[in-house]
Amino acid sequence: MPVFDDIETFARALPRAQALAGLDLGDKTIGVAVSDSMLSVASPLETIRRTKFGLDAANLLRITNARGIGGLVLGLPRNMDGSEGARCQSTRAFARNLSALTPLPITFWDERLSTVAAERALLEADTSRRRRAEVIDHVAAGYILQGALDRLGYLRRAGDL
């Protein structure tokens, strides 16, 4: 399945009544969040320690198969001015490589400040420093996925889907 740059085209490629997974790709970890089948709520799931692409992809595909995932939303780490740097290129390459291994539609969602929002929420919940380090990546993936879900919901309500 192709990788979609815009969420509207991605939405038209999604199967009905299947959840989405959101990914926060880092150099050392991949945060994973999943939605409900109604595409309303994102829930942080787990953090995968990165090794090699093949093993990382196998872990992700295991999750997508076990949870009946219908599409993937990858956080796109744009610069604060909206431009794309080396990390965006790396994320796009990961998506292209992953798309060769799965029929799932893949899209991107601007992840600027998602980790900051996740950190703030964890601090407000009085989470210990050690626990924050353990969960920050999949909590950030939850923020990324929730942003995409909110947009999809808006498009549905507006009749654009």
N, C-alpha and C positions, 0 to 999 in steps of 0.2 A: 504494500500500500504506500502511496506517496506520502511525503512529509509536506504538510500544509503550513504556509506562512500566515494565513489569515484564519481566524476562528470561525467565520461564517462558512467557509468552504469545508473546514474540518467538521463542523456540526452537521452538514448535509451528508457526510460520509459515515457518521456514527450509526451503529446498529441501535435499534430501539430497546429500551429497558435494560441497558447494561451500564455498569459503573465505569468510571474513569480512574486512572491512576495519575498522580502528579509526581514529578521528579525534580529534586533540587540537586543538580550535579555539582559536585565539588572535586577538588584534586584528589582527596583521600577518601571521600565518602559519597554515597548517593542517598539522599533522604527520599523516602517513599510515603505518599499519602494516597488514600483511596476515597472514592465517593460512594454514596448510596446509588441504587439503580435509578432513582428518580432525578439524579443529578442536582441535588439540593445542598448536601452537606459534605464537606471534606473532613476526613479524619486522619491524623498522622498514624502511620503504621509501623515503620521500622527504618533503620539506617543500615545500609549495606556498606561494608568496608571494601573499597575499590582494590582490585588486584590487576587482572588483565581484562581487556574488553570482553573476550569470550566468556570468562567466568562471571563477569558483571552482568552481561546480557542473559546468561543462563539463569542467574538469580532473579533478574527482573521478569523473565518469561515464566519462571516457576510461579511467581506471585500473580502475574496476569492470568495464567491458566487456572490456578487454584481459586481465584476470586471472581472469575468470569468477567474480566475487564474488557471493555469495548473500545478503548482508545487511550492514548497517552498524551499528557501535557507536560512539556519540559520547560522549566524555568530558563528564560533567556537573560543572561546577566549583562544587560546593556550598561553603558557608562551613564553617569548622571545627566549628561547632555543629550542622551538618546542614541548616541553613536554606538557602533559595534566594534569591539576590540578582539583581542586574541581569545578571550574566554568564550565569547559568542561563537567564534569560528570553531572552537573545540566542541561546543555544545551542538552546533549544526552538524559537525562531522559525526559525533556520537549518534545523532538522530538518523543520519543517512545510513550509517553502518547497522543500526538497530532495525531500520525499516527493511533491510535485506533479509532479516531473520524472522520477521513477524508480519502477518497481514493487518495488524492493528493500525488504524490511522494515527498519525502523530502530528502534534502542533506545538507551538511555542507560546509562552505567556511571559510578559515582562516581569522580571523578578526583582526589580530595583527595590531595595529596602525591605524585602521579605524577611531576611535574617534579623534585621533591626526590629521589625514588628514582632517576630517570634521571640527574640530575646526580651523585649519589653513585656510581652504577655507572661513569659516564664518568671521574670522578676516580680511582676505583680502577683503571681501565684505563690510567691515566696519559695521558689524552687532553689535548691542548693546549687552551688557552682558546679559540683561534680555531676549532678543530675542534668543540669542545663547542658553541659558538654555532651552528655549521652543522647539527648533528645532534640537538640537544636535543629539538626538537619531535617528530620522528618516533620518537625513542627513547621519549619520554613516551607517544606513541600506542601503542607496543608494550606498555608497562606497562598502559595502559588495556585494550587488547584482550586481553592475557594474563589479566587479572583476570576478564573476561567469559568467556573460554574455560575457565578453571578452574571457574567456576560452572556452565557448561554441562556440563562433564565430570562434575561432582559430581551434577548432576540426572540425567544419563544413567545413571551407576552406581547411583544410588538408585532408579532405575526410574520417576522422575517424568516422563520424556519418552518 
